[in-house]
């Protein structure tokens, strides 16, 4: 069974600080996606990374896919209260181009 | 272009009743996926459907759960004889092609009393 482990599960920091969220697996994924989910809503796609070593930036968010395509990280610079939410990673298993494997999520709270 | 729509947003059922969850995919999308999310957990794949076809139902319990995506109308996830353990958020996603980005609906929160 393929698993994606996210860490930390919960993070509460002050506005302006930097943070990194990790998504790790022992399995290789053909792509990995990061989502943000607000309470009572569905996940919203932030980014998809496909190539090993790939780095993508979305304003203050930097996403990296590991060279071996087994892990990924999300780094937020100068966090703001608007970044508060549940961040989920989901991997597309090799050979299953529709069945996403999900991490349990990182609940992020940014205090003003 | 309307996004993925799900209804109802909240559903309360007593044990033994039936729950019907509806999903209208994004316009132009013919691939629908259903996921279940328990509190403090990630999403778990349940079933993947195309119009009039179930492609993969490997994540769906064999009993009491069924799904369909008719030629006309929304996709339906049906849970018969609900039990308390069925309480969860059920999300539907759609894509234009298999393997394309999946866009999620707002979910249906099912509570079984």
HADDOCK unambig.tbl for C-alpha pairs under 7 A between the chains (distance, minus, plus):
assign (segid A and resid 41 and name CA) (segid B and resid 106 and name CA) 4.53 0.50 0.50
assign (segid A and resid 41 and name CA) (segid B and resid 107 and name CA) 6.47 0.50 0.50
assign (segid A and resid 42 and name CA) (segid B and resid 91 and name CA) 6.86 0.50 0.50
assign (segid A and resid 42 and name CA) (segid B and resid 104 and name CA) 5.71 0.50 0.50
assign (segid A and resid 42 and name CA) (segid B and resid 105 and name CA) 5.56 0.50 0.50
assign (segid A and resid 42 and name CA) (segid B and resid 106 and name CA) 4.29 0.50 0.50
assign (segid A and resid 42 and name CA) (segid B and resid 107 and name CA) 5.84 0.50 0.50
assign (segid A and resid 43 and name CA) (segid B and resid 104 and name CA) 6.19 0.50 0.50
assign (segid A and resid 44 and name CA) (segid B and resid 104 and name CA) 6.91 0.50 0.50
assign (segid A and resid 97 and name CA) (segid B and resid 98 and name CA) 6.85 0.50 0.50
assign (segid A and resid 97 and name CA) (segid B and resid 99 and name CA) 4.61 0.50 0.50
assign (segid A and resid 98 and name CA) (segid B and resid 98 and name CA) 6.05 0.50 0.50
assign (segid A and resid 98 and name CA) (segid B and resid 99 and name CA) 4.82 0.50 0.50
assign (segid A and resid 99 and name CA) (segid B and resid 45 and name CA) 6.71 0.50 0.50
assign (segid A and resid 100 and name CA) (segid B and resid 45 and name CA) 6.99 0.50 0.50
assign (segid A and resid 102 and name CA) (segid B and resid 42 and name CA) 5.48 0.50 0.50
assign (segid A and resid 102 and name CA) (segid B and resid 43 and name CA) 5.80 0.50 0.50
assign (segid A and resid 102 and name CA) (segid B and resid 44 and name CA) 6.98 0.50 0.50
assign (segid A and resid 103 and name CA) (segid B and resid 42 and name CA) 5.34 0.50 0.50
assign (segid A and resid 104 and name CA) (segid B and resid 40 and name CA) 6.78 0.50 0.50
assign (segid A and resid 104 and name CA) (segid B and resid 41 and name CA) 4.47 0.50 0.50
assign (segid A and resid 104 and name CA) (segid B and resid 42 and name CA) 3.87 0.50 0.50
assign (segid A and resid 105 and name CA) (segid B and resid 41 and name CA) 6.91 0.50 0.50
assign (segid A and resid 105 and name CA) (segid B and resid 42 and name CA) 6.08 0.50 0.50
